[in-house]
């Protein structure tokens, strides 16, 4: 199966990948390529000047030219060489910065946008996460890797080709036999360069996998929330062991690739030595036949330079080919269908009446043996309050993700105002949906930014929703009010809120965006029973007219809902109002009575 996936992946040409890599620069600042061209010319001129200078000095010494003329010639050569060298160095510095700007300012942004654009269902897929890891490898910043390696090696490759052509024209015009000898022997080295490319193609999947493990452990150790568990349970040695194992495995595959590179490089050095020996032997023969000393020196310089150009062309081509494989991975990820849905939009005038229908919906997670939802059907109309209750793993959160369009059904259909979510423009639909999940999404930015999710806001409206959510007084008491930061990540003056205060802020966020549908996925799970009751009382008062779906395993918090669905193992086993379900005396009634004793004990303790 893995082999079939590899075969389906596109393999683009080096030219195609180069166009892709330079595309951001061509759109913004095409002068980048002009810089590369000028720098290539200056570098070739520097080497030619060095070769010609040696031959000129030997010629002048042979002719016993006057000392002052010799000194003048040397000084002139040094001045010209210094001027060209300064231009070359200046351009190299500019180009090195430009490569980073193209990588970070163009392609890295594209990857971030794609990560945020793909659906939640896609982001949780192991295959797509592997693609994501491979795409990030292509954005590592060095001259032998991915996008930056492709661009920098192209600059070197272009310089090498320009130098080779220039040297070949000069050598060919002087002695075609030497040119044919150089080209013939140099071509033999090309075949060995393919070995490292093939080996890299074999090991890159393994390298990406182990790098992903290392990245995961990096994030895990850096996670403040998980720091307590790591220390309490003494997980340090275990995690370090996992990290060390991933590093060792990655090094093993990297060593295999390095061995292939060494073989290619060693073979190339041997063949280059044979080539140079034959060429030098031929030049010595010509010297004995009457070739001048200055021309001998000039030929030696040209042959040495020719060999250098050819060797570097081969080397840079190999690196570009390998970088091209990484760029292929990047392009494959960027070309991934975003999962944003179809093109059908719900007309704005229809949002005054929002109906959501589950029609025999089933859902199975990737790699799961059985469905987490099984043939679920229900409808929620505009302004209604629906509660989804049940024990953990019953399928409640999956229903929320299906309603919001984050997931698509495996079987059956979810309709929003009669439109299948498979056909719905889910991105446009989500503008009318708000959600508060069990793990609160709070960023280390200001209170105002966290509530409005924007850097600009309507202050009157903002204070109005804070009042409704019951947290305005707390915000006014802060030194910087709406501009107070959460946590210490961005600002040293940031503060922390209690769980109940955070829930009120999240409610204010939902109210500020005036959603037609609000999804509450166990937002009070971390609160005690009394704090939970206060939060739900606030919800009941402030969400009048808004379609609301409550998810909870605590049954007392959903008594005010229009309908309650009790789920067990992905199926609806009971449905009705709280009063109806209590009269039935079934599973819901038993669970409510059992939990009621707990609430009474907790409230008595309070």
DRENNUBA-954655 format. One record per residue (C-alpha): residue in three letters; x, y, z. Coordinates in steps of 0.5 Angstrom, whole numbers, plus 500, padded with zeros to 3 digits. Example, Ala and Ser with C-alpha at 12.3 -4.5 7.8 and 13.67 -1.06 7.14 Angstrom:
2
ATOM | ALA | 525 | 491 | 516
ATOM | SER | 527 | 498 | 514
This chain:
606
ATOM | UNK | 500 | 500 | 500
ATOM | UNK | 506 | 505 | 502
ATOM | UNK | 509 | 503 | 495
ATOM | UNK | 503 | 505 | 492
ATOM | UNK | 502 | 512 | 495
ATOM | UNK | 510 | 513 | 493
ATOM | UNK | 508 | 512 | 486
ATOM | UNK | 502 | 517 | 486
ATOM | UNK | 506 | 522 | 488
ATOM | UNK | 508 | 527 | 483
ATOM | UNK | 515 | 528 | 481
ATOM | UNK | 517 | 535 | 478
ATOM | UNK | 522 | 537 | 474
ATOM | UNK | 528 | 541 | 477
ATOM | UNK | 526 | 547 | 472
ATOM | UNK | 519 | 546 | 475
ATOM | UNK | 521 | 546 | 482
ATOM | UNK | 526 | 552 | 481
ATOM | UNK | 520 | 556 | 478
ATOM | UNK | 516 | 555 | 484
ATOM | UNK | 521 | 556 | 489
ATOM | UNK | 523 | 563 | 486
ATOM | UNK | 515 | 565 | 484
ATOM | UNK | 515 | 569 | 491
ATOM | UNK | 521 | 573 | 489
ATOM | UNK | 518 | 574 | 482
ATOM | UNK | 512 | 577 | 484
ATOM | UNK | 515 | 582 | 489
ATOM | UNK | 522 | 583 | 487
ATOM | UNK | 524 | 580 | 480
ATOM | UNK | 531 | 584 | 482
ATOM | UNK | 533 | 578 | 486
ATOM | UNK | 535 | 574 | 479
ATOM | UNK | 539 | 580 | 477
ATOM | UNK | 543 | 580 | 483
ATOM | UNK | 544 | 572 | 482
ATOM | UNK | 546 | 573 | 475
ATOM | UNK | 551 | 579 | 476
ATOM | UNK | 554 | 575 | 482
ATOM | UNK | 555 | 569 | 477
ATOM | UNK | 559 | 574 | 472
ATOM | UNK | 563 | 577 | 478
ATOM | UNK | 565 | 570 | 481
ATOM | UNK | 567 | 568 | 474
ATOM | UNK | 571 | 574 | 472
ATOM | UNK | 575 | 573 | 479
ATOM | UNK | 577 | 566 | 477
ATOM | UNK | 579 | 568 | 470
ATOM | UNK | 583 | 574 | 472
ATOM | UNK | 587 | 570 | 477
ATOM | UNK | 589 | 565 | 472
ATOM | UNK | 591 | 570 | 467
ATOM | UNK | 595 | 574 | 472
ATOM | UNK | 599 | 568 | 473
ATOM | UNK | 600 | 567 | 466
ATOM | UNK | 602 | 574 | 465
ATOM | UNK | 607 | 575 | 470
ATOM | UNK | 610 | 568 | 468
ATOM | UNK | 610 | 571 | 461
ATOM | UNK | 613 | 578 | 463
ATOM | UNK | 619 | 575 | 467
ATOM | UNK | 621 | 570 | 461
ATOM | UNK | 621 | 576 | 457
ATOM | UNK | 625 | 580 | 463
ATOM | UNK | 621 | 586 | 463
ATOM | UNK | 623 | 592 | 467
ATOM | UNK | 621 | 592 | 474
ATOM | UNK | 617 | 598 | 474
ATOM | UNK | 613 | 595 | 469
ATOM | UNK | 612 | 589 | 472
ATOM | UNK | 610 | 592 | 479
ATOM | UNK | 605 | 597 | 475
ATOM | UNK | 602 | 590 | 472
ATOM | UNK | 601 | 587 | 479
ATOM | UNK | 598 | 593 | 482
ATOM | UNK | 593 | 594 | 476
ATOM | UNK | 591 | 587 | 477
ATOM | UNK | 591 | 587 | 485
ATOM | UNK | 586 | 594 | 484
ATOM | UNK | 582 | 590 | 479
ATOM | UNK | 581 | 584 | 483
ATOM | UNK | 580 | 588 | 489
ATOM | UNK | 574 | 592 | 486
ATOM | UNK | 571 | 586 | 483
ATOM | UNK | 572 | 582 | 489
ATOM | UNK | 568 | 587 | 493
ATOM | UNK | 562 | 587 | 488
ATOM | UNK | 562 | 580 | 489
ATOM | UNK | 562 | 579 | 496
ATOM | UNK | 557 | 585 | 497
ATOM | UNK | 552 | 581 | 492
ATOM | UNK | 553 | 575 | 496
ATOM | UNK | 551 | 578 | 502
ATOM | UNK | 545 | 581 | 499
ATOM | UNK | 543 | 574 | 496
ATOM | UNK | 544 | 570 | 502
ATOM | UNK | 539 | 575 | 506
ATOM | UNK | 534 | 575 | 500
ATOM | UNK | 534 | 567 | 500
ATOM | UNK | 532 | 567 | 507
ATOM | UNK | 526 | 573 | 505
ATOM | UNK | 524 | 568 | 500
ATOM | UNK | 523 | 562 | 504
ATOM | UNK | 520 | 565 | 510
ATOM | UNK | 516 | 571 | 507
ATOM | UNK | 514 | 567 | 501
ATOM | UNK | 513 | 559 | 502
ATOM | UNK | 513 | 559 | 510
ATOM | UNK | 507 | 563 | 510
ATOM | UNK | 504 | 559 | 505
ATOM | UNK | 505 | 553 | 509
ATOM | UNK | 502 | 556 | 515
ATOM | UNK | 496 | 559 | 511
ATOM | UNK | 495 | 551 | 509
ATOM | UNK | 495 | 549 | 516
ATOM | UNK | 490 | 553 | 518
ATOM | UNK | 486 | 552 | 512
ATOM | UNK | 485 | 545 | 512
ATOM | UNK | 479 | 542 | 516
ATOM | UNK | 480 | 539 | 523
ATOM | UNK | 479 | 532 | 520
ATOM | UNK | 485 | 533 | 515
ATOM | UNK | 489 | 536 | 521
ATOM | UNK | 488 | 529 | 525
ATOM | UNK | 489 | 525 | 519
ATOM | UNK | 496 | 521 | 520
ATOM | UNK | 498 | 521 | 513
ATOM | UNK | 496 | 529 | 512
ATOM | UNK | 500 | 530 | 519
ATOM | UNK | 506 | 526 | 515
ATOM | UNK | 505 | 530 | 509
ATOM | UNK | 506 | 536 | 514
ATOM | UNK | 512 | 534 | 517
ATOM | UNK | 515 | 533 | 510
ATOM | UNK | 513 | 540 | 508
ATOM | UNK | 516 | 543 | 514
ATOM | UNK | 523 | 539 | 512
ATOM | UNK | 523 | 543 | 506
ATOM | UNK | 523 | 550 | 510
ATOM | UNK | 529 | 548 | 514
ATOM | UNK | 534 | 554 | 513
ATOM | UNK | 541 | 551 | 510
ATOM | UNK | 544 | 551 | 503
ATOM | UNK | 543 | 544 | 502
ATOM | UNK | 536 | 543 | 504
ATOM | UNK | 529 | 544 | 501
ATOM | UNK | 527 | 551 | 498
ATOM | UNK | 533 | 555 | 500
ATOM | UNK | 538 | 549 | 498
ATOM | UNK | 534 | 549 | 491
ATOM | UNK | 535 | 557 | 490
ATOM | UNK | 542 | 557 | 493
ATOM | UNK | 544 | 551 | 489
ATOM | UNK | 541 | 554 | 483
ATOM | UNK | 545 | 560 | 484
ATOM | UNK | 552 | 556 | 485
ATOM | UNK | 549 | 552 | 479
ATOM | UNK | 548 | 558 | 474
ATOM | UNK | 555 | 560 | 476
ATOM | UNK | 558 | 554 | 475
ATOM | UNK | 555 | 553 | 468
ATOM | UNK | 557 | 560 | 466
ATOM | UNK | 564 | 559 | 468
ATOM | UNK | 564 | 552 | 465
ATOM | UNK | 562 | 555 | 458
ATOM | UNK | 567 | 561 | 459
ATOM | UNK | 573 | 556 | 460
ATOM | UNK | 570 | 551 | 455
ATOM | UNK | 570 | 556 | 449
ATOM | UNK | 577 | 559 | 451
ATOM | UNK | 580 | 552 | 452
ATOM | UNK | 577 | 550 | 445
ATOM | UNK | 579 | 556 | 441
ATOM | UNK | 586 | 554 | 443
ATOM | UNK | 586 | 546 | 443
ATOM | UNK | 580 | 542 | 442
ATOM | UNK | 584 | 536 | 444
ATOM | UNK | 584 | 538 | 451
ATOM | UNK | 577 | 540 | 451
ATOM | UNK | 575 | 533 | 449
ATOM | UNK | 579 | 530 | 454
ATOM | UNK | 576 | 534 | 459
ATOM | UNK | 569 | 533 | 457
ATOM | UNK | 570 | 526 | 456
ATOM | UNK | 573 | 524 | 463
ATOM | UNK | 568 | 529 | 467
ATOM | UNK | 562 | 526 | 464
ATOM | UNK | 564 | 519 | 467
ATOM | UNK | 563 | 522 | 474
ATOM | UNK | 556 | 524 | 473
ATOM | UNK | 553 | 517 | 474
ATOM | UNK | 556 | 516 | 481
ATOM | UNK | 552 | 522 | 483
ATOM | UNK | 545 | 519 | 482
ATOM | UNK | 547 | 514 | 488
ATOM | UNK | 546 | 519 | 494
ATOM | UNK | 539 | 521 | 491
ATOM | UNK | 537 | 514 | 490
ATOM | UNK | 539 | 513 | 497
ATOM | UNK | 535 | 519 | 500
ATOM | UNK | 529 | 517 | 496
ATOM | UNK | 529 | 511 | 500
ATOM | UNK | 530 | 514 | 507
ATOM | UNK | 527 | 520 | 507
ATOM | UNK | 520 | 518 | 510
ATOM | UNK | 524 | 515 | 516
ATOM | UNK | 527 | 521 | 517
ATOM | UNK | 521 | 525 | 517
ATOM | UNK | 517 | 520 | 522
ATOM | UNK | 523 | 520 | 527
ATOM | UNK | 523 | 528 | 526
ATOM | UNK | 516 | 528 | 528
ATOM | UNK | 517 | 524 | 534
ATOM | UNK | 522 | 529 | 536
ATOM | UNK | 518 | 535 | 535
ATOM | UNK | 512 | 532 | 539
ATOM | UNK | 517 | 531 | 545
ATOM | UNK | 519 | 538 | 544
ATOM | UNK | 512 | 541 | 544
ATOM | UNK | 510 | 536 | 550
ATOM | UNK | 516 | 538 | 554
ATOM | UNK | 515 | 545 | 553
ATOM | UNK | 507 | 545 | 555
ATOM | UNK | 506 | 548 | 561
ATOM | UNK | 500 | 544 | 562
ATOM | UNK | 503 | 537 | 562
ATOM | UNK | 509 | 539 | 566
ATOM | UNK | 505 | 537 | 572
ATOM | UNK | 504 | 530 | 570
ATOM | UNK | 511 | 529 | 567
ATOM | UNK | 514 | 531 | 574
ATOM | UNK | 509 | 528 | 579
ATOM | UNK | 509 | 521 | 575
ATOM | UNK | 517 | 522 | 574
ATOM | UNK | 516 | 521 | 566
ATOM | UNK | 523 | 525 | 565
ATOM | UNK | 527 | 519 | 564
ATOM | UNK | 522 | 515 | 560
ATOM | UNK | 521 | 521 | 555
ATOM | UNK | 528 | 522 | 554
ATOM | UNK | 529 | 515 | 553
ATOM | UNK | 524 | 516 | 547
ATOM | UNK | 527 | 522 | 545
ATOM | UNK | 534 | 519 | 545
ATOM | UNK | 531 | 513 | 541
ATOM | UNK | 528 | 517 | 535
ATOM | UNK | 535 | 521 | 535
ATOM | UNK | 539 | 514 | 534
ATOM | UNK | 534 | 512 | 529
ATOM | UNK | 534 | 518 | 525
ATOM | UNK | 542 | 518 | 525
ATOM | UNK | 542 | 511 | 523
ATOM | UNK | 538 | 513 | 517
ATOM | UNK | 542 | 519 | 516
ATOM | UNK | 549 | 515 | 516
ATOM | UNK | 546 | 511 | 511
ATOM | UNK | 545 | 517 | 506
ATOM | UNK | 552 | 520 | 508
ATOM | UNK | 555 | 513 | 507
ATOM | UNK | 552 | 514 | 500
ATOM | UNK | 554 | 521 | 499
ATOM | UNK | 561 | 519 | 501
ATOM | UNK | 561 | 514 | 496
ATOM | UNK | 559 | 519 | 491
ATOM | UNK | 564 | 524 | 493
ATOM | UNK | 570 | 519 | 494
ATOM | UNK | 569 | 516 | 487
ATOM | UNK | 568 | 523 | 484
ATOM | UNK | 575 | 525 | 487
ATOM | UNK | 579 | 519 | 484
ATOM | UNK | 576 | 520 | 477
ATOM | UNK | 578 | 527 | 478
ATOM | UNK | 585 | 525 | 480
ATOM | UNK | 585 | 521 | 474
ATOM | UNK | 583 | 526 | 469
ATOM | UNK | 587 | 531 | 472
ATOM | UNK | 593 | 527 | 471
ATOM | UNK | 592 | 525 | 464
ATOM | UNK | 591 | 532 | 462
ATOM | UNK | 597 | 535 | 466
ATOM | UNK | 601 | 529 | 462
ATOM | UNK | 599 | 531 | 456
ATOM | UNK | 601 | 539 | 457
ATOM | UNK | 608 | 536 | 459
ATOM | UNK | 608 | 533 | 453
ATOM | UNK | 606 | 540 | 449
ATOM | UNK | 611 | 544 | 453
ATOM | UNK | 617 | 539 | 451
ATOM | UNK | 614 | 540 | 444
ATOM | UNK | 615 | 548 | 444
ATOM | UNK | 609 | 550 | 448
ATOM | UNK | 611 | 557 | 452
ATOM | UNK | 612 | 557 | 460
ATOM | UNK | 606 | 562 | 460
ATOM | UNK | 601 | 558 | 456
ATOM | UNK | 603 | 552 | 460
ATOM | UNK | 601 | 556 | 466
ATOM | UNK | 595 | 559 | 463
ATOM | UNK | 593 | 552 | 461
ATOM | UNK | 594 | 549 | 468
ATOM | UNK | 590 | 554 | 471
ATOM | UNK | 584 | 553 | 466
ATOM | UNK | 584 | 545 | 467
ATOM | UNK | 584 | 546 | 474
ATOM | UNK | 578 | 551 | 473
ATOM | UNK | 575 | 547 | 468
ATOM | UNK | 575 | 541 | 473
ATOM | UNK | 572 | 545 | 479
ATOM | UNK | 567 | 548 | 475
ATOM | UNK | 565 | 541 | 472
ATOM | UNK | 565 | 538 | 479
ATOM | UNK | 561 | 543 | 482
ATOM | UNK | 556 | 543 | 477
ATOM | UNK | 555 | 535 | 478
ATOM | UNK | 555 | 536 | 486
ATOM | UNK | 550 | 542 | 486
ATOM | UNK | 546 | 538 | 481
ATOM | UNK | 545 | 532 | 486
ATOM | UNK | 544 | 537 | 491
ATOM | UNK | 538 | 541 | 487
ATOM | UNK | 535 | 534 | 485
ATOM | UNK | 535 | 532 | 493
ATOM | UNK | 532 | 539 | 495
ATOM | UNK | 527 | 538 | 489
ATOM | UNK | 524 | 531 | 492
ATOM | UNK | 523 | 536 | 499
ATOM | UNK | 520 | 541 | 495
ATOM | UNK | 516 | 536 | 491
ATOM | UNK | 513 | 534 | 499
ATOM | UNK | 512 | 541 | 500
ATOM | UNK | 508 | 542 | 494
ATOM | UNK | 504 | 536 | 495
ATOM | UNK | 502 | 539 | 502
ATOM | UNK | 500 | 546 | 499
ATOM | UNK | 496 | 543 | 493
ATOM | UNK | 492 | 539 | 498
ATOM | UNK | 485 | 540 | 498
ATOM | UNK | 483 | 544 | 503
ATOM | UNK | 477 | 541 | 505
ATOM | UNK | 473 | 548 | 506
ATOM | UNK | 467 | 544 | 503
ATOM | UNK | 463 | 546 | 497
ATOM | UNK | 460 | 552 | 494
ATOM | UNK | 453 | 553 | 496
ATOM | UNK | 452 | 558 | 501
ATOM | UNK | 446 | 559 | 505
ATOM | UNK | 443 | 566 | 503
ATOM | UNK | 444 | 571 | 509
ATOM | UNK | 436 | 572 | 509
ATOM | UNK | 435 | 565 | 511
ATOM | UNK | 439 | 565 | 517
ATOM | UNK | 433 | 568 | 521
ATOM | UNK | 431 | 561 | 521
ATOM | UNK | 437 | 556 | 522
ATOM | UNK | 435 | 548 | 522
ATOM | UNK | 440 | 543 | 522
ATOM | UNK | 438 | 536 | 521
ATOM | UNK | 442 | 529 | 522
ATOM | UNK | 439 | 524 | 517
ATOM | UNK | 442 | 517 | 519
ATOM | UNK | 449 | 519 | 520
ATOM | UNK | 454 | 515 | 522
ATOM | UNK | 462 | 517 | 523
ATOM | UNK | 468 | 513 | 524
ATOM | UNK | 475 | 516 | 526
ATOM | UNK | 481 | 514 | 521
ATOM | UNK | 484 | 507 | 524
ATOM | UNK | 478 | 506 | 528
ATOM | UNK | 475 | 499 | 528
ATOM | UNK | 468 | 501 | 529
ATOM | UNK | 464 | 507 | 528
ATOM | UNK | 463 | 512 | 534
ATOM | UNK | 456 | 514 | 531
ATOM | UNK | 451 | 509 | 529
ATOM | UNK | 445 | 511 | 525
ATOM | UNK | 444 | 518 | 529
ATOM | UNK | 438 | 522 | 527
ATOM | UNK | 435 | 529 | 530
ATOM | UNK | 433 | 536 | 528
ATOM | UNK | 434 | 542 | 531
ATOM | UNK | 430 | 548 | 529
ATOM | UNK | 432 | 556 | 530
ATOM | UNK | 432 | 558 | 537
ATOM | UNK | 432 | 551 | 540
ATOM | UNK | 436 | 548 | 546
ATOM | UNK | 438 | 541 | 545
ATOM | UNK | 442 | 537 | 550
ATOM | UNK | 447 | 532 | 548
ATOM | UNK | 448 | 527 | 554
ATOM | UNK | 452 | 521 | 556
ATOM | UNK | 458 | 518 | 559
ATOM | UNK | 465 | 519 | 556
ATOM | UNK | 466 | 516 | 549
ATOM | UNK | 458 | 516 | 547
ATOM | UNK | 459 | 521 | 541
ATOM | UNK | 457 | 527 | 544
ATOM | UNK | 463 | 531 | 541
ATOM | UNK | 463 | 528 | 535
ATOM | UNK | 456 | 530 | 533
ATOM | UNK | 458 | 538 | 535
ATOM | UNK | 464 | 537 | 530
ATOM | UNK | 459 | 534 | 525
ATOM | UNK | 454 | 540 | 526
ATOM | UNK | 460 | 545 | 525
ATOM | UNK | 462 | 542 | 519
ATOM | UNK | 469 | 540 | 522
ATOM | UNK | 468 | 533 | 520
ATOM | UNK | 463 | 530 | 515
ATOM | UNK | 459 | 524 | 516
ATOM | UNK | 462 | 517 | 514
ATOM | UNK | 455 | 515 | 512
ATOM | UNK | 448 | 519 | 512
ATOM | UNK | 448 | 526 | 511
ATOM | UNK | 448 | 533 | 516
ATOM | UNK | 443 | 538 | 513
ATOM | UNK | 444 | 546 | 514
ATOM | UNK | 437 | 549 | 512
ATOM | UNK | 437 | 543 | 507
ATOM | UNK | 444 | 544 | 504
ATOM | UNK | 448 | 538 | 505
ATOM | UNK | 455 | 540 | 509
ATOM | UNK | 459 | 536 | 503
ATOM | UNK | 456 | 541 | 499
ATOM | UNK | 456 | 547 | 503
ATOM | UNK | 461 | 553 | 504
ATOM | UNK | 463 | 551 | 511
ATOM | UNK | 468 | 557 | 511
ATOM | UNK | 462 | 562 | 510
ATOM | UNK | 457 | 558 | 515
ATOM | UNK | 462 | 558 | 520
ATOM | UNK | 462 | 565 | 521
ATOM | UNK | 455 | 564 | 524
ATOM | UNK | 457 | 559 | 529
ATOM | UNK | 461 | 560 | 535
ATOM | UNK | 463 | 554 | 540
ATOM | UNK | 466 | 554 | 547
ATOM | UNK | 470 | 547 | 548
ATOM | UNK | 472 | 544 | 554
ATOM | UNK | 479 | 546 | 553
ATOM | UNK | 478 | 554 | 553
ATOM | UNK | 482 | 557 | 547
ATOM | UNK | 485 | 563 | 550
ATOM | UNK | 491 | 567 | 547
ATOM | UNK | 497 | 570 | 550
ATOM | UNK | 494 | 577 | 548
ATOM | UNK | 489 | 582 | 551
ATOM | UNK | 482 | 581 | 554
ATOM | UNK | 479 | 585 | 548
ATOM | UNK | 483 | 581 | 543
ATOM | UNK | 481 | 575 | 546
ATOM | UNK | 474 | 577 | 546
ATOM | UNK | 473 | 580 | 539
ATOM | UNK | 478 | 575 | 536
ATOM | UNK | 481 | 582 | 533
ATOM | UNK | 486 | 587 | 534
ATOM | UNK | 480 | 592 | 533
ATOM | UNK | 473 | 592 | 536
ATOM | UNK | 467 | 596 | 537
ATOM | UNK | 468 | 598 | 545
ATOM | UNK | 461 | 600 | 546
ATOM | UNK | 459 | 593 | 544
ATOM | UNK | 465 | 590 | 547
ATOM | UNK | 463 | 592 | 554
ATOM | UNK | 455 | 591 | 553
ATOM | UNK | 457 | 583 | 552
ATOM | UNK | 462 | 583 | 558
ATOM | UNK | 456 | 586 | 562
ATOM | UNK | 451 | 580 | 560
ATOM | UNK | 457 | 575 | 561
ATOM | UNK | 458 | 578 | 568
ATOM | UNK | 465 | 579 | 567
ATOM | UNK | 465 | 587 | 566
ATOM | UNK | 467 | 589 | 573
ATOM | UNK | 473 | 584 | 573
ATOM | UNK | 475 | 587 | 567
ATOM | UNK | 474 | 594 | 569
ATOM | UNK | 478 | 593 | 576
ATOM | UNK | 485 | 591 | 572
ATOM | UNK | 490 | 596 | 571
ATOM | UNK | 490 | 596 | 563
ATOM | UNK | 482 | 594 | 563
ATOM | UNK | 481 | 591 | 556
ATOM | UNK | 488 | 592 | 554
ATOM | UNK | 491 | 587 | 560
ATOM | UNK | 494 | 581 | 557
ATOM | UNK | 493 | 574 | 559
ATOM | UNK | 499 | 570 | 561
ATOM | UNK | 507 | 572 | 561
ATOM | UNK | 508 | 569 | 554
ATOM | UNK | 507 | 576 | 550
ATOM | UNK | 507 | 581 | 556
ATOM | UNK | 511 | 580 | 563
ATOM | UNK | 505 | 584 | 566
ATOM | UNK | 500 | 579 | 564
ATOM | UNK | 495 | 576 | 569
ATOM | UNK | 491 | 569 | 570
ATOM | UNK | 484 | 568 | 570
ATOM | UNK | 480 | 563 | 574
ATOM | UNK | 476 | 558 | 571
ATOM | UNK | 469 | 561 | 572
ATOM | UNK | 472 | 568 | 569
ATOM | UNK | 475 | 565 | 563
ATOM | UNK | 468 | 561 | 562
ATOM | UNK | 465 | 568 | 562
ATOM | UNK | 470 | 571 | 557
ATOM | UNK | 468 | 566 | 553
ATOM | UNK | 461 | 567 | 553
ATOM | UNK | 462 | 574 | 552
ATOM | UNK | 466 | 572 | 546
ATOM | UNK | 460 | 568 | 543
ATOM | UNK | 455 | 574 | 544
ATOM | UNK | 460 | 579 | 541
ATOM | UNK | 460 | 575 | 534
ATOM | UNK | 452 | 574 | 535
ATOM | UNK | 452 | 567 | 532
ATOM | UNK | 446 | 564 | 530
ATOM | UNK | 448 | 557 | 533
ATOM | UNK | 452 | 556 | 539
ATOM | UNK | 456 | 550 | 541
ATOM | UNK | 458 | 548 | 548
ATOM | UNK | 462 | 542 | 549
ATOM | UNK | 463 | 541 | 556
ATOM | UNK | 465 | 548 | 557
ATOM | UNK | 464 | 547 | 565
ATOM | UNK | 467 | 540 | 566
ATOM | UNK | 473 | 543 | 570
ATOM | UNK | 468 | 547 | 575
ATOM | UNK | 465 | 545 | 581
ATOM | UNK | 458 | 544 | 581
ATOM | UNK | 456 | 550 | 584
ATOM | UNK | 460 | 554 | 579
ATOM | UNK | 457 | 550 | 573
ATOM | UNK | 450 | 552 | 575
ATOM | UNK | 452 | 559 | 575
ATOM | UNK | 455 | 559 | 568
ATOM | UNK | 449 | 555 | 566
ATOM | UNK | 444 | 560 | 569
ATOM | UNK | 448 | 566 | 565
ATOM | UNK | 447 | 562 | 559
ATOM | UNK | 440 | 561 | 559
ATOM | UNK | 439 | 568 | 561
ATOM | UNK | 443 | 571 | 555
ATOM | UNK | 442 | 566 | 549
ATOM | UNK | 435 | 567 | 548
ATOM | UNK | 433 | 566 | 541
ATOM | UNK | 440 | 563 | 539
ATOM | UNK | 440 | 556 | 537
ATOM | UNK | 444 | 552 | 542
ATOM | UNK | 447 | 545 | 543
ATOM | UNK | 449 | 543 | 550
ATOM | UNK | 454 | 537 | 551
ATOM | UNK | 455 | 535 | 558
ATOM | UNK | 456 | 528 | 562
ATOM | UNK | 453 | 532 | 568
ATOM | UNK | 445 | 532 | 567
ATOM | UNK | 443 | 537 | 572
ATOM | UNK | 446 | 543 | 567
ATOM | UNK | 441 | 541 | 561
ATOM | UNK | 434 | 541 | 565
ATOM | UNK | 432 | 548 | 561
ATOM | UNK | 433 | 545 | 554
ATOM | UNK | 428 | 544 | 549
ATOM | UNK | 430 | 537 | 548
ATOM | UNK | 435 | 532 | 551
ATOM | UNK | 438 | 526 | 547
ATOM | UNK | 442 | 521 | 551
ATOM | UNK | 447 | 517 | 547
ATOM | UNK | 450 | 511 | 549
ATOM | UNK | 456 | 508 | 545
ATOM | UNK | 454 | 512 | 539
ATOM | UNK | 447 | 511 | 539
ATOM | UNK | 441 | 515 | 541
ATOM | UNK | 438 | 511 | 547
ATOM | UNK | 433 | 516 | 550
ATOM | UNK | 430 | 523 | 548
ATOM | UNK | 425 | 528 | 550
ATOM | UNK | 425 | 534 | 555
ATOM | UNK | 428 | 533 | 562
ATOM | UNK | 421 | 532 | 565
ATOM | UNK | 419 | 527 | 560
ATOM | UNK | 425 | 523 | 561
ATOM | UNK | 424 | 523 | 568
ATOM | UNK | 417 | 520 | 568
ATOM | UNK | 420 | 514 | 563
ATOM | UNK | 424 | 512 | 569
ATOM | UNK | 430 | 509 | 564
ATOM | UNK | 437 | 510 | 564
ATOM | UNK | 437 | 518 | 564
ATOM | UNK | 433 | 518 | 570
ATOM | UNK | 437 | 513 | 574
ATOM | UNK | 443 | 517 | 572
ATOM | UNK | 440 | 524 | 574
ATOM | UNK | 438 | 521 | 581
ATOM | UNK | 445 | 518 | 582
ATOM | UNK | 449 | 525 | 580
ATOM | UNK | 443 | 529 | 584
ATOM | UNK | 446 | 525 | 590
ATOM | UNK | 453 | 528 | 588
ATOM | UNK | 451 | 535 | 587
ATOM | UNK | 447 | 535 | 594
ATOM | UNK | 453 | 533 | 597
ATOM | UNK | 458 | 538 | 594
ATOM | UNK | 453 | 544 | 595
ATOM | UNK | 452 | 542 | 602
ATOM | UNK | 460 | 542 | 603
ATOM | UNK | 460 | 548 | 600
